[in-house]
Amino acid sequence: MDARHFVYRPHPALRRYVREIISIRTERDRTQILLPETTLTMVLRQSGRTFLGERALPFAMISGLQKNARVIRHGAGSSLVIVRFTETGAAALLHDRVDQLYTHTAPLDSMLPQQEINRVQDVLAETENPEKRLLAVENFLLARMRQRYEVPASVEAAAKIIRNSGGRHSIALIARTVGMSQSALERNFRSIVGTSPKMLSRLARLQNVCRLWDGKKTLAEIAAEAGYSDQPHMNRDFRFFSNTSPEDFFRSGAPRNLPTFYK
């Protein structure tokens, strides 16, 4: 077995902000393709080395929304804890404009106090007990999110509509549904979610294509179910994000990221 992969549903108090917490232990060198997601991701490295392209990742980092697939290499013996936020959850952690991280990956200590990061990393380094590690990460997140940063309800509602619909609804309809003008929604959305409603919708459709792929449906059927106007439209969008066609990508069998708790 190349990797041990555990997915945890977060504490109920965190579920508004955190979709899932993942623990990965890699036994042998392993390469993975990271398709763009609809949420920001925080990574805490416990041991070993992990590379994004040719760059070694820091022990604690946060990755903004991306518009291109990336290649990550896990070195043998590397161990990571990955926090996948909800679409609006990272803003509650960072208390800042998350659009500053768009297409970027930054050391976590450039966004949060080093002392807070050290406390959780000390626990991760000192114990092999997965439950204690999970609790340390949850406590770290809860402490940040208790510091009275409130995500605007209208933006949170709009992001949920995009996620739950797989990006099928028009931005004008979403704005009317949450009681905002389209321009106001787009302006506020970027600072909380990290990109525009239109781009988040495209990312949600991309993730939906990944979920619908099972080797049995035709690409035309997947395109229709995912809300594209036709298969060429889906192919263009998929190639924009991944630099390859959906058929070539899925037939390659490349290991890829896919959130477990989507709704």
C-alpha positions as CSV (number, residue, x, y, z in Angstrom):
1,M,0.0,0.0,0.0
2,D,1.5,3.4,-1.1
3,A,-0.6,5.5,1.3
4,R,-2.9,5.4,4.2
5,H,-5.8,7.8,3.9
6,F,-8.3,8.7,6.6
7,V,-11.1,11.1,6.2
8,Y,-12.8,12.7,9.3
9,R,-16.1,14.5,9.6
10,P,-15.3,17.6,11.7
11,H,-16.8,18.5,15.0
12,P,-20.4,19.8,14.7
13,A,-19.3,23.3,15.7
14,L,-17.0,23.4,12.8
15,R,-19.2,22.0,10.0
16,R,-20.3,25.4,8.9
17,Y,-16.7,26.2,8.1
18,V,-14.9,22.9,7.5
19,R,-16.0,20.2,5.1
20,E,-13.5,17.5,6.1
21,I,-10.2,16.8,7.8
22,I,-7.9,14.3,6.0
23,S,-4.9,12.4,7.4
24,I,-2.5,11.0,4.8
25,R,0.6,8.8,5.5
26,T,2.6,8.0,2.4
27,E,4.8,4.9,2.6
28,R,6.5,5.2,-0.8
29,D,7.1,8.1,-3.2
30,R,3.7,9.0,-4.7
31,T,2.6,11.6,-7.3
32,Q,-0.9,13.1,-7.4
33,I,-2.7,15.5,-9.7
34,L,-4.6,18.2,-7.8
35,L,-7.6,19.4,-9.8
36,P,-8.9,22.9,-8.9
37,E,-11.5,22.8,-6.1
38,T,-14.2,25.1,-4.9
39,T,-12.6,25.7,-1.5
40,L,-9.3,26.8,0.1
41,T,-7.2,24.1,1.7
42,M,-4.9,24.2,4.8
43,V,-2.1,21.6,5.1
44,L,-0.1,20.7,8.2
45,R,3.0,18.5,7.5
46,Q,4.0,16.3,10.3
47,S,6.9,14.4,8.8
48,G,8.8,13.8,5.5
49,R,8.8,16.1,2.5
50,T,6.1,17.1,0.0
51,F,6.7,18.9,-3.2
52,L,4.3,21.1,-5.3
53,G,6.0,21.0,-8.7
54,E,9.7,21.4,-7.9
55,R,9.0,23.5,-4.7
56,A,9.2,21.8,-1.2
57,L,6.1,22.8,0.8
58,P,6.5,24.4,4.2
59,F,5.4,22.6,7.4
60,A,2.2,24.7,7.5
61,M,0.6,26.3,4.4
62,I,-2.7,27.4,3.0
63,S,-3.7,27.2,-0.6
64,G,-6.1,29.5,-2.3
65,L,-8.5,28.7,-5.1
66,Q,-6.7,27.6,-8.3
67,K,-7.5,27.7,-12.0
68,N,-5.0,25.1,-13.1
69,A,-4.3,21.5,-12.1
70,R,-1.1,21.0,-10.1
71,V,1.2,18.1,-9.5
72,I,2.1,17.2,-5.9
73,R,4.7,14.7,-5.0
74,H,4.6,13.0,-1.6
75,G,8.0,11.7,-0.4
76,A,8.3,8.3,1.3
77,G,7.5,8.6,5.0
78,S,5.6,11.9,4.6
79,S,2.6,12.5,6.8
80,L,0.0,15.3,6.3
81,V,-3.1,16.7,7.9
82,I,-5.3,18.4,5.3
83,V,-8.2,20.7,6.2
84,R,-10.7,21.3,3.4
85,F,-12.9,24.3,4.2
86,T,-16.4,25.0,3.1
87,E,-16.6,27.7,0.4
88,T,-16.9,30.5,3.0
89,G,-15.0,28.7,5.9
90,A,-11.5,29.9,5.2
91,A,-12.5,33.6,5.7
92,A,-13.7,32.7,9.2
93,L,-10.3,31.2,9.9
94,L,-8.1,33.9,8.4
95,H,-10.3,37.0,9.3
96,D,-9.1,38.5,6.0
97,R,-9.7,38.8,2.3
98,V,-9.2,35.3,1.0
99,D,-9.1,36.5,-2.6
100,Q,-5.5,37.6,-1.9
101,L,-4.6,33.9,-2.0
102,Y,-6.2,33.3,-5.5
103,T,-3.9,31.0,-7.5
104,H,-1.3,31.2,-4.6
105,T,-0.1,28.9,-1.9
106,A,1.4,30.6,1.1
107,P,3.1,29.7,4.4
108,L,0.4,29.7,7.1
109,D,2.5,31.9,9.3
110,S,2.2,34.7,6.7
111,M,-1.6,34.7,7.5
112,L,-1.8,33.6,11.2
113,P,0.3,34.1,14.4
114,Q,3.2,31.7,14.5
115,Q,2.5,30.9,18.2
116,E,-0.9,29.5,17.3
117,I,0.6,27.3,14.6
118,N,3.4,26.1,16.8
119,R,0.9,24.8,19.5
120,V,-1.0,22.6,17.1
121,Q,2.2,21.4,15.3
122,D,3.8,20.5,18.6
123,V,0.9,18.1,19.3
124,L,1.0,16.6,15.8
125,A,4.8,16.0,16.2
126,E,4.6,14.4,19.7
127,T,1.8,11.9,19.3
128,E,1.0,9.0,16.9
129,N,-2.5,8.8,18.2
130,P,-4.8,9.8,15.3
131,E,-7.6,10.9,17.6
132,K,-5.3,13.2,19.6
133,R,-4.0,14.7,16.3
134,L,-7.5,15.3,15.1
135,L,-8.5,16.9,18.4
136,A,-5.5,19.2,18.2
137,V,-6.4,20.4,14.7
138,E,-10.1,20.9,15.7
139,N,-9.1,22.9,18.8
140,F,-6.9,25.1,16.7
141,L,-9.7,25.8,14.2
142,L,-12.3,26.3,16.9
143,A,-10.1,28.8,18.7
144,R,-9.7,30.9,15.5
145,M,-13.4,30.7,14.6
146,R,-14.6,31.8,18.0
147,Q,-12.9,35.2,17.5
148,R,-16.1,36.8,16.2
149,Y,-15.6,37.0,12.5
150,E,-19.0,36.7,10.9
151,V,-19.4,35.5,7.3
152,P,-22.2,37.5,5.6
153,A,-25.3,35.3,5.4
154,S,-26.1,36.3,1.8
155,V,-22.7,35.4,0.5
156,E,-22.8,32.1,2.4
157,A,-26.2,31.3,1.0
158,A,-25.0,32.1,-2.6
159,A,-22.0,29.8,-2.2
160,K,-24.2,27.0,-1.0
161,I,-26.6,27.4,-4.0
162,I,-23.6,27.2,-6.4
163,R,-22.2,24.1,-4.6
164,N,-25.5,22.3,-4.2
165,S,-26.5,22.9,-7.8
166,G,-23.2,21.9,-9.2
167,G,-22.8,25.4,-10.7
168,R,-25.9,25.1,-12.9
169,H,-27.7,28.3,-11.9
170,S,-27.1,31.7,-13.4
171,I,-25.5,34.4,-11.3
172,A,-28.4,36.7,-11.8
173,L,-30.8,34.1,-10.4
174,I,-28.6,33.4,-7.4
175,A,-28.3,37.2,-6.7
176,R,-32.1,37.5,-6.7
177,T,-32.5,34.5,-4.5
178,V,-30.2,35.9,-1.8
179,G,-31.7,39.4,-2.1
180,M,-28.7,41.2,-3.6
181,S,-27.9,43.0,-6.8
182,Q,-25.6,41.0,-9.0
183,S,-22.8,43.7,-8.8
184,A,-23.0,43.7,-4.9
185,L,-22.9,39.9,-4.8
186,E,-19.9,39.7,-7.0
187,R,-18.1,42.5,-5.0
188,N,-18.7,40.8,-1.6
189,F,-18.3,37.3,-2.9
190,R,-14.6,37.6,-3.9
191,S,-13.4,38.8,-0.5
192,I,-15.2,35.9,1.3
193,V,-15.0,33.0,-1.2
194,G,-11.8,33.9,-3.0
195,T,-13.0,34.3,-6.5
196,S,-16.1,35.4,-8.5
197,P,-19.4,33.6,-8.4
198,K,-18.9,32.7,-12.1
199,M,-15.6,31.1,-11.5
200,L,-16.9,29.2,-8.5
201,S,-19.7,27.9,-10.7
202,R,-17.2,26.7,-13.3
203,L,-15.1,25.0,-10.5
204,A,-18.3,23.3,-9.1
205,R,-19.2,22.0,-12.6
206,L,-15.6,20.6,-12.9
207,Q,-16.0,18.8,-9.6
208,N,-19.4,17.5,-10.6
209,V,-17.9,16.0,-13.8
210,C,-15.4,14.1,-11.6
211,R,-18.2,12.7,-9.5
212,L,-20.3,11.7,-12.5
213,W,-17.4,9.8,-14.1
214,D,-17.7,6.1,-13.5
215,G,-16.6,4.6,-16.8
216,K,-20.2,3.8,-17.7
217,K,-21.8,7.1,-18.7
218,T,-20.8,8.6,-22.0
219,L,-19.2,12.0,-22.0
220,A,-22.3,13.5,-23.7
221,E,-24.4,12.1,-20.8
222,I,-22.0,13.6,-18.2
223,A,-22.0,17.0,-19.9
224,A,-25.8,17.1,-19.9
225,E,-26.1,16.0,-16.3
226,A,-23.4,18.5,-15.2
227,G,-25.2,21.4,-16.8
228,Y,-23.0,22.1,-19.8
229,S,-24.7,23.2,-23.1
230,D,-23.0,20.3,-24.9
231,Q,-20.0,18.0,-24.8
232,P,-17.6,20.4,-26.6
233,H,-18.4,23.0,-23.9
234,M,-17.5,20.6,-21.2
235,N,-14.3,19.5,-23.0
236,R,-13.2,23.2,-23.3
237,D,-13.9,23.9,-19.7
238,F,-12.1,20.8,-18.5
239,R,-9.1,21.5,-20.7
240,F,-9.0,25.0,-19.4
241,F,-8.5,23.7,-15.8
242,S,-6.5,20.5,-16.5
243,N,-4.7,21.1,-19.8
244,T,-6.1,17.8,-21.1
245,S,-9.4,16.3,-22.2
246,P,-11.7,14.7,-19.6
247,E,-11.5,11.3,-21.4
248,D,-7.7,11.4,-21.4
249,F,-7.6,12.5,-17.8
250,F,-9.9,9.8,-16.5
251,R,-8.5,7.0,-18.7
252,S,-5.0,7.7,-17.4
253,G,-6.1,6.5,-13.9
254,A,-4.1,9.3,-12.3
255,P,-4.6,9.7,-8.5
256,R,-6.6,12.9,-8.0
257,N,-8.2,14.9,-5.2
258,L,-12.0,14.7,-4.6
259,P,-13.8,15.9,-1.5
260,T,-15.8,13.3,0.4
261,F,-18.4,15.4,2.1
262,Y,-19.7,17.6,-0.7
263,K,-23.1,18.8,0.6
